[in-house]
Amino acid sequence: MTQLHAQPYDISANGFYFESSEEFSNKAGKNRNDYGDLVEEYEIQFIDGDAIDCAVADAVAINQANIGQYFDIADAWSHDDKLRYIIAVGECGYTFDLNKDDPNELDVDIYHLNSLRELAEEFVADGIMGDIPDALLTYFDHDALARDLAVDYSETEIAGQTCIYRCS
């Protein structure tokens, strides 16, 4: 379960923890500062939950206006959908409407590998570089191919997982 904290910008008020948009609305509707005034503005902080959900909170730039959308994403999207969204928005600079867009429609290639060299080795094994006889394969320079792939592919770490990606 994901837990967030609403920290008031009003220094004479106390914040609160919540685990759903409904709980936020209920608690925010009752939260008053030391002078009896209703607290209106909060900074939303990620406190506890899966590391991928923390990364989504950063990518979404979670705030009062999108708490409901954030919880919908955290509950409904798969790990791969979240990863695709984080890379597309955070790394590639894509725009994404949380109300209308589908993360599967984002044109991002993701490989769950630890380095560009591993990607180069996978491409050679899959025959992308053509048919290379086994006798010559030991002489193939995977590092040079990895450097060439760095023109189009990048490496990032999200939620403790290294990924190689390409934005189209």
C-alpha angles and dihedrals in degrees: 000000000000118000123196133182127221108213112192119228085216105091092206093063136075125235128225142211122241140174103198140031090248091054089049092052093048095048095041090051090058101036113111133177126235090278095054095254121137112255109237109177130053139175107226115220129190108233110166139000142080117337091237090055089052089053090049090052089055094046092048090046088227116225140148093283097056105033092111092050091048093054090047090054094045091051103036109032123083122237090257092051090052092047092049091050094048093050095043095048101030103036106022099036096233119161116234131186107214090203099053114015128088118219090219089065092060109110099230127129112213128190121188095221134124101231146007088253089061088050090051090050090049092050091051092047090049091052097245089134091052130258108322114187115237091240090061097038092084089061095050112115105228091174092059090050089049090054090050091048089054088075091069104017131061136192127229139165119226124177091346093308123113115221135181113214143175125203114214 
